[in-house]
Every structure is written in structure tokens, then in C-alpha cells.
Amino acid sequence: MTKKRIVIKQGEVIGFADEVSFEGLTLESYDKKRVSKIVPTNFFLMLAFYALRLVCSDSSKLAGWTRVWRCSWKVVIDGEEFGPFQKRIDAINFEKDKIYEQGKLMR
């Protein structure tokens, strides 16, 4: 079982996008903020990654394809880089732990 971290504070739900679902609910409004990035470590792959992600949504097939690239990944939080990680899932797990450790989910 994987751990999920969701904070509800003053009617505001804060959590990781892949762990919070409002499926089936009607929302008046929502705000989605990114506090970190996971990108390829290779400069040219990173450029391609940013170019593709600039023109397509997070839920597109093209964005999904960029998530399965077999390359080294790094986590960028507040301009600080961590890694490299050989598997994207390892970068994701590190990212979540680091963000939680920094208290960013509590804000």
C-alpha cells in the first residue's frame, strides 16, 4: 500500500495531483499549483521535454509518453536540483517525501 498525504485546512484540500481526486464532484473552482518539477537530466531531452509539455496538457497522450522516457531524471524544488534518478518513479517518491518534509503541504 502506498501512502497518500492529503491536508484539508479551512475548506482547502492540499495534496499531490495523483493522490487527490474530485471525480464525480461538482466544484465551484479549483487552483492547481506546481511546487516542483521532474525533468530529464540530459540537456537535449530536457529541452524536448519542456517544448512538448509547453504545447500539450498534463493529461494528453503526448505528456504521458514523456513520462515513460528511459533516461535519468532530476527533481527541481525551489531551484534546487536533486538526483539523478534512474527511474522516474524513484524521483517521484523522493519529490513527495522532500515536499512533505519541507512542510509545503501544510501551507
mmCIF file of the C-alpha atoms, coordinates in Angstrom:
data_MODEL
# 
_entry.id   MODEL 
# 
loop_
_atom_site.group_PDB 
_atom_site.id 
_atom_site.type_symbol 
_atom_site.label_atom_id 
_atom_site.label_alt_id 
_atom_site.label_comp_id 
_atom_site.label_asym_id 
_atom_site.label_entity_id 
_atom_site.label_seq_id 
_atom_site.pdbx_PDB_ins_code 
_atom_site.Cartn_x 
_atom_site.Cartn_y 
_atom_site.Cartn_z 
_atom_site.occupancy 
_atom_site.B_iso_or_equiv 
_atom_site.pdbx_formal_charge 
_atom_site.auth_seq_id 
_atom_site.auth_comp_id 
_atom_site.auth_asym_id 
_atom_site.auth_atom_id 
_atom_site.pdbx_PDB_model_num 
ATOM 1   C CA . MET A 1 1   ? 0.000   0.000  0.000   1.00 0.00 ? 1   MET A CA 1 
ATOM 2   C CA . THR A 1 2   ? 1.349   3.423  -0.903  1.00 0.00 ? 2   THR A CA 1 
ATOM 3   C CA . LYS A 1 3   ? 0.996   6.315  1.488   1.00 0.00 ? 3   LYS A CA 1 
ATOM 4   C CA . LYS A 1 4   ? -1.093  9.293  0.495   1.00 0.00 ? 4   LYS A CA 1 
ATOM 5   C CA . ARG A 1 5   ? -0.897  12.718 2.024   1.00 0.00 ? 5   ARG A CA 1 
ATOM 6   C CA . ILE A 1 6   ? -3.896  14.989 1.874   1.00 0.00 ? 6   ILE A CA 1 
ATOM 7   C CA . VAL A 1 7   ? -4.347  18.075 4.031   1.00 0.00 ? 7   VAL A CA 1 
ATOM 8   C CA . ILE A 1 8   ? -7.724  19.751 4.489   1.00 0.00 ? 8   ILE A CA 1 
ATOM 9   C CA . LYS A 1 9   ? -7.399  23.182 6.048   1.00 0.00 ? 9   LYS A CA 1 
ATOM 10  C CA . GLN A 1 10  ? -10.138 25.830 6.185   1.00 0.00 ? 10  GLN A CA 1 
ATOM 11  C CA . GLY A 1 11  ? -12.046 24.075 3.409   1.00 0.00 ? 11  GLY A CA 1 
ATOM 12  C CA . GLU A 1 12  ? -8.983  23.858 1.165   1.00 0.00 ? 12  GLU A CA 1 
ATOM 13  C CA . VAL A 1 13  ? -7.711  20.466 0.019   1.00 0.00 ? 13  VAL A CA 1 
ATOM 14  C CA . ILE A 1 14  ? -3.954  20.235 -0.489  1.00 0.00 ? 14  ILE A CA 1 
ATOM 15  C CA . GLY A 1 15  ? -2.180  17.182 -1.840  1.00 0.00 ? 15  GLY A CA 1 
ATOM 16  C CA . PHE A 1 16  ? -0.358  15.635 -4.757  1.00 0.00 ? 16  PHE A CA 1 
ATOM 17  C CA . ALA A 1 17  ? -2.301  15.645 -8.031  1.00 0.00 ? 17  ALA A CA 1 
ATOM 18  C CA . ASP A 1 18  ? -2.072  11.868 -8.416  1.00 0.00 ? 18  ASP A CA 1 
ATOM 19  C CA . GLU A 1 19  ? -3.408  11.323 -4.886  1.00 0.00 ? 19  GLU A CA 1 
ATOM 20  C CA . VAL A 1 20  ? -6.386  13.714 -4.794  1.00 0.00 ? 20  VAL A CA 1 
ATOM 21  C CA . SER A 1 21  ? -9.454  13.016 -6.904  1.00 0.00 ? 21  SER A CA 1 
ATOM 22  C CA . PHE A 1 22  ? -12.642 15.021 -7.161  1.00 0.00 ? 22  PHE A CA 1 
ATOM 23  C CA . GLU A 1 23  ? -14.142 12.680 -9.732  1.00 0.00 ? 23  GLU A CA 1 
ATOM 24  C CA . GLY A 1 24  ? -17.922 12.775 -9.568  1.00 0.00 ? 24  GLY A CA 1 
ATOM 25  C CA . LEU A 1 25  ? -17.995 16.015 -7.578  1.00 0.00 ? 25  LEU A CA 1 
ATOM 26  C CA . THR A 1 26  ? -19.034 19.444 -8.765  1.00 0.00 ? 26  THR A CA 1 
ATOM 27  C CA . LEU A 1 27  ? -16.519 22.098 -7.776  1.00 0.00 ? 27  LEU A CA 1 
ATOM 28  C CA . GLU A 1 28  ? -17.122 25.828 -7.826  1.00 0.00 ? 28  GLU A CA 1 
ATOM 29  C CA . SER A 1 29  ? -13.467 26.467 -8.528  1.00 0.00 ? 29  SER A CA 1 
ATOM 30  C CA . TYR A 1 30  ? -10.041 24.999 -8.024  1.00 0.00 ? 30  TYR A CA 1 
ATOM 31  C CA . ASP A 1 31  ? -6.464  26.117 -8.277  1.00 0.00 ? 31  ASP A CA 1 
ATOM 32  C CA . LYS A 1 32  ? -3.712  23.713 -9.233  1.00 0.00 ? 32  LYS A CA 1 
ATOM 33  C CA . LYS A 1 33  ? -0.195  24.808 -8.310  1.00 0.00 ? 33  LYS A CA 1 
ATOM 34  C CA . ARG A 1 34  ? 3.038   23.039 -9.116  1.00 0.00 ? 34  ARG A CA 1 
ATOM 35  C CA . VAL A 1 35  ? 5.708   23.259 -6.406  1.00 0.00 ? 35  VAL A CA 1 
ATOM 36  C CA . SER A 1 36  ? 8.317   21.105 -8.145  1.00 0.00 ? 36  SER A CA 1 
ATOM 37  C CA . LYS A 1 37  ? 9.354   19.579 -11.454 1.00 0.00 ? 37  LYS A CA 1 
ATOM 38  C CA . ILE A 1 38  ? 10.721  16.218 -12.523 1.00 0.00 ? 38  ILE A CA 1 
ATOM 39  C CA . VAL A 1 39  ? 12.720  16.557 -15.725 1.00 0.00 ? 39  VAL A CA 1 
ATOM 40  C CA . PRO A 1 40  ? 15.339  14.595 -17.689 1.00 0.00 ? 40  PRO A CA 1 
ATOM 41  C CA . THR A 1 41  ? 18.941  15.291 -16.673 1.00 0.00 ? 41  THR A CA 1 
ATOM 42  C CA . ASN A 1 42  ? 20.145  15.267 -20.295 1.00 0.00 ? 42  ASN A CA 1 
ATOM 43  C CA . PHE A 1 43  ? 20.080  18.853 -21.606 1.00 0.00 ? 43  PHE A CA 1 
ATOM 44  C CA . PHE A 1 44  ? 18.637  17.996 -25.038 1.00 0.00 ? 44  PHE A CA 1 
ATOM 45  C CA . LEU A 1 45  ? 15.992  15.664 -23.626 1.00 0.00 ? 45  LEU A CA 1 
ATOM 46  C CA . MET A 1 46  ? 15.096  18.371 -21.119 1.00 0.00 ? 46  MET A CA 1 
ATOM 47  C CA . LEU A 1 47  ? 14.623  20.889 -23.939 1.00 0.00 ? 47  LEU A CA 1 
ATOM 48  C CA . ALA A 1 48  ? 12.433  18.429 -25.844 1.00 0.00 ? 48  ALA A CA 1 
ATOM 49  C CA . PHE A 1 49  ? 10.503  17.665 -22.641 1.00 0.00 ? 49  PHE A CA 1 
ATOM 50  C CA . TYR A 1 50  ? 9.790   21.358 -21.970 1.00 0.00 ? 50  TYR A CA 1 
ATOM 51  C CA . ALA A 1 51  ? 8.875   22.022 -25.613 1.00 0.00 ? 51  ALA A CA 1 
ATOM 52  C CA . LEU A 1 52  ? 6.417   19.123 -25.705 1.00 0.00 ? 52  LEU A CA 1 
ATOM 53  C CA . ARG A 1 53  ? 4.912   19.907 -22.310 1.00 0.00 ? 53  ARG A CA 1 
ATOM 54  C CA . LEU A 1 54  ? 4.515   23.558 -23.304 1.00 0.00 ? 54  LEU A CA 1 
ATOM 55  C CA . VAL A 1 55  ? 2.144   22.656 -26.138 1.00 0.00 ? 55  VAL A CA 1 
ATOM 56  C CA . CYS A 1 56  ? 0.170   19.816 -24.561 1.00 0.00 ? 56  CYS A CA 1 
ATOM 57  C CA . SER A 1 57  ? -1.839  19.323 -21.391 1.00 0.00 ? 57  SER A CA 1 
ATOM 58  C CA . ASP A 1 58  ? -0.775  17.113 -18.480 1.00 0.00 ? 58  ASP A CA 1 
ATOM 59  C CA . SER A 1 59  ? -3.500  14.631 -19.382 1.00 0.00 ? 59  SER A CA 1 
ATOM 60  C CA . SER A 1 60  ? -2.559  14.291 -23.071 1.00 0.00 ? 60  SER A CA 1 
ATOM 61  C CA . LYS A 1 61  ? -1.097  11.147 -24.626 1.00 0.00 ? 61  LYS A CA 1 
ATOM 62  C CA . LEU A 1 62  ? 1.998   13.126 -25.578 1.00 0.00 ? 62  LEU A CA 1 
ATOM 63  C CA . ALA A 1 63  ? 2.562   14.174 -21.955 1.00 0.00 ? 63  ALA A CA 1 
ATOM 64  C CA . GLY A 1 64  ? 2.048   10.556 -20.919 1.00 0.00 ? 64  GLY A CA 1 
ATOM 65  C CA . TRP A 1 65  ? 4.690   9.487  -23.413 1.00 0.00 ? 65  TRP A CA 1 
ATOM 66  C CA . THR A 1 66  ? 7.241   11.905 -21.902 1.00 0.00 ? 66  THR A CA 1 
ATOM 67  C CA . ARG A 1 67  ? 6.689   10.247 -18.510 1.00 0.00 ? 67  ARG A CA 1 
ATOM 68  C CA . VAL A 1 68  ? 7.932   6.862  -19.754 1.00 0.00 ? 68  VAL A CA 1 
ATOM 69  C CA . TRP A 1 69  ? 11.182  8.020  -21.327 1.00 0.00 ? 69  TRP A CA 1 
ATOM 70  C CA . ARG A 1 70  ? 14.053  5.760  -20.288 1.00 0.00 ? 70  ARG A CA 1 
ATOM 71  C CA . CYS A 1 71  ? 16.572  8.287  -19.074 1.00 0.00 ? 71  CYS A CA 1 
ATOM 72  C CA . SER A 1 72  ? 17.976  9.815  -15.907 1.00 0.00 ? 72  SER A CA 1 
ATOM 73  C CA . TRP A 1 73  ? 15.643  12.206 -14.096 1.00 0.00 ? 73  TRP A CA 1 
ATOM 74  C CA . LYS A 1 74  ? 16.134  15.015 -11.621 1.00 0.00 ? 74  LYS A CA 1 
ATOM 75  C CA . VAL A 1 75  ? 13.810  16.731 -9.178  1.00 0.00 ? 75  VAL A CA 1 
ATOM 76  C CA . VAL A 1 76  ? 13.776  20.536 -9.060  1.00 0.00 ? 76  VAL A CA 1 
ATOM 77  C CA . ILE A 1 77  ? 12.247  22.169 -5.969  1.00 0.00 ? 77  ILE A CA 1 
ATOM 78  C CA . ASP A 1 78  ? 12.628  25.932 -5.460  1.00 0.00 ? 78  ASP A CA 1 
ATOM 79  C CA . GLY A 1 79  ? 15.528  25.977 -7.923  1.00 0.00 ? 79  GLY A CA 1 
ATOM 80  C CA . GLU A 1 80  ? 17.434  23.262 -6.044  1.00 0.00 ? 80  GLU A CA 1 
ATOM 81  C CA . GLU A 1 81  ? 18.201  20.097 -8.019  1.00 0.00 ? 81  GLU A CA 1 
ATOM 82  C CA . PHE A 1 82  ? 18.193  16.565 -6.605  1.00 0.00 ? 82  PHE A CA 1 
ATOM 83  C CA . GLY A 1 83  ? 19.221  13.367 -8.320  1.00 0.00 ? 83  GLY A CA 1 
ATOM 84  C CA . PRO A 1 84  ? 19.929  11.864 -10.712 1.00 0.00 ? 84  PRO A CA 1 
ATOM 85  C CA . PHE A 1 85  ? 17.366  9.080  -10.509 1.00 0.00 ? 85  PHE A CA 1 
ATOM 86  C CA . GLN A 1 86  ? 17.449  6.203  -12.990 1.00 0.00 ? 86  GLN A CA 1 
ATOM 87  C CA . LYS A 1 87  ? 13.705  5.616  -12.689 1.00 0.00 ? 87  LYS A CA 1 
ATOM 88  C CA . ARG A 1 88  ? 11.102  8.366  -12.785 1.00 0.00 ? 88  ARG A CA 1 
ATOM 89  C CA . ILE A 1 89  ? 9.112   6.656  -10.022 1.00 0.00 ? 89  ILE A CA 1 
ATOM 90  C CA . ASP A 1 90  ? 12.133  6.971  -7.715  1.00 0.00 ? 90  ASP A CA 1 
ATOM 91  C CA . ALA A 1 91  ? 12.254  10.701 -8.496  1.00 0.00 ? 91  ALA A CA 1 
ATOM 92  C CA . ILE A 1 92  ? 8.521   10.989 -7.763  1.00 0.00 ? 92  ILE A CA 1 
ATOM 93  C CA . ASN A 1 93  ? 8.837   9.214  -4.421  1.00 0.00 ? 93  ASN A CA 1 
ATOM 94  C CA . PHE A 1 94  ? 11.801  11.406 -3.445  1.00 0.00 ? 94  PHE A CA 1 
ATOM 95  C CA . GLU A 1 95  ? 9.914   14.527 -4.555  1.00 0.00 ? 95  GLU A CA 1 
ATOM 96  C CA . LYS A 1 96  ? 6.875   13.690 -2.425  1.00 0.00 ? 96  LYS A CA 1 
ATOM 97  C CA . ASP A 1 97  ? 8.966   12.910 0.644   1.00 0.00 ? 97  ASP A CA 1 
ATOM 98  C CA . LYS A 1 98  ? 11.000  16.115 0.231   1.00 0.00 ? 98  LYS A CA 1 
ATOM 99  C CA . ILE A 1 99  ? 7.929   18.321 -0.260  1.00 0.00 ? 99  ILE A CA 1 
ATOM 100 C CA . TYR A 1 100 ? 6.255   16.768 2.762   1.00 0.00 ? 100 TYR A CA 1 
ATOM 101 C CA . GLU A 1 101 ? 9.460   17.181 4.801   1.00 0.00 ? 101 GLU A CA 1 
ATOM 102 C CA . GLN A 1 102 ? 9.614   20.872 3.827   1.00 0.00 ? 102 GLN A CA 1 
ATOM 103 C CA . GLY A 1 103 ? 6.035   21.390 5.019   1.00 0.00 ? 103 GLY A CA 1 
ATOM 104 C CA . LYS A 1 104 ? 4.785   22.578 1.634   1.00 0.00 ? 104 LYS A CA 1 
ATOM 105 C CA . LEU A 1 105 ? 1.600   20.525 2.006   1.00 0.00 ? 105 LEU A CA 1 
ATOM 106 C CA . MET A 1 106 ? 0.731   22.353 5.191   1.00 0.00 ? 106 MET A CA 1 
ATOM 107 C CA . ARG A 1 107 ? 0.559   25.792 3.604   1.00 0.00 ? 107 ARG A CA 1 
# 
